[in-house]
């Protein structure tokens, strides 16, 4: 292995160690109660060294959001790939999203915070595009770079869902008079609602002995009645 390749590998290993340490802290304490100093101590580095790898706390947070988003997209692609009909692909999409919510609640929590308005996502994405246009070589990962990748993965998810609806229209398992984009927006909103249901709604369901799994199943049946044929 050449010296350059070895240094690049060591750099990636150090970046992953930093992300792992930051992830542990963000999961347990939230965004506002974590500092770069805390992260440096967790990964046993000086704060100055940490800044050689990541521009700021925000860029590290976005790196973790990106990691979780990548896992979600892979689960969705794997689930949809095994389904045969359009309406089955829609169900597989929702099932993968639901499974991700149950298996990775911490990633869902930080993703929801990422979208909460706390960060100016659009502005950071535009800043990154300007940097790309100017072809500047950044010394370390930049928050806008992660934002750009996160939004691209979000577009990918929506395209998968929209194409699943279109396929259902074509194969006759979904009503022919629906707008695939409109239905995809609705189904996306329903999927997301499972990850951030208000506590009072959860209690209402509990009092009626309706578990999260039963609620998910019932919503699936309702969706099939709404958009399915026969």
MOWO-V48474 format. One record per backbone hydrogen bond with DSSP energy under -0.5 kcal/mol. NH is the residue of the N-H (numbers start at 1). CO is the residue of the C=O. Records with the same first field share a line. If there is no record, write none. Layout:
NH = CO  CO
This chain:
6 = 2
7 = 3
8 = 4
9 = 5
10 = 6
11 = 7
12 = 8
13 = 9
14 = 10
15 = 11
16 = 12
17 = 13
18 = 14
19 = 15
20 = 16
21 = 17
22 = 18
23 = 19
24 = 20
25 = 21
26 = 22
27 = 23
28 = 24
29 = 25
30 = 25  26
34 = 31
39 = 35
40 = 36
41 = 37
42 = 38
43 = 39
44 = 40  41
45 = 40
50 = 46
51 = 47
52 = 49
53 = 49  50
54 = 50
55 = 141
60 = 56
61 = 57
62 = 58
63 = 59
64 = 60
65 = 61
66 = 62
67 = 63
68 = 64
69 = 65
70 = 66
71 = 67
72 = 68
73 = 69
74 = 70
75 = 71
76 = 72
77 = 73
78 = 74
79 = 75
80 = 76
81 = 77
82 = 78  79
83 = 80
89 = 85
90 = 86
91 = 87
92 = 88
93 = 89
94 = 90
95 = 91
96 = 92
97 = 93
98 = 94
99 = 95
100 = 96
101 = 97
102 = 98
103 = 99
104 = 100
108 = 104
109 = 105
110 = 106
111 = 107
112 = 108
113 = 109
114 = 110
115 = 111
116 = 113
118 = 113
121 = 119
124 = 120
125 = 121
126 = 122
127 = 123
128 = 124
129 = 125
130 = 126
131 = 127
132 = 128
133 = 129
134 = 130
135 = 131  132
136 = 131
138 = 136
141 = 53
145 = 142
146 = 142
147 = 143
148 = 144
149 = 145
150 = 146
151 = 147
152 = 148
153 = 149
154 = 150
155 = 151
156 = 152
157 = 153
158 = 154
159 = 155
160 = 156
161 = 157
162 = 158
163 = 159
164 = 160
165 = 161
166 = 162
167 = 163
168 = 164
169 = 165
170 = 166
171 = 167
172 = 168
173 = 168
174 = 168
175 = 227
178 = 175
180 = 178
183 = 179
184 = 180
185 = 181
186 = 182
187 = 183
188 = 184
189 = 185
190 = 186
191 = 187
192 = 188
193 = 189
194 = 190  191
195 = 192
196 = 192  193
201 = 198
202 = 198
203 = 199
204 = 200
205 = 201
206 = 202
207 = 203
208 = 204  205
209 = 206
210 = 205
211 = 209
215 = 211
216 = 212
217 = 213
218 = 214
219 = 215
220 = 216
221 = 217
222 = 218
223 = 219
224 = 220
225 = 221
226 = 222
227 = 223
228 = 224
229 = 173
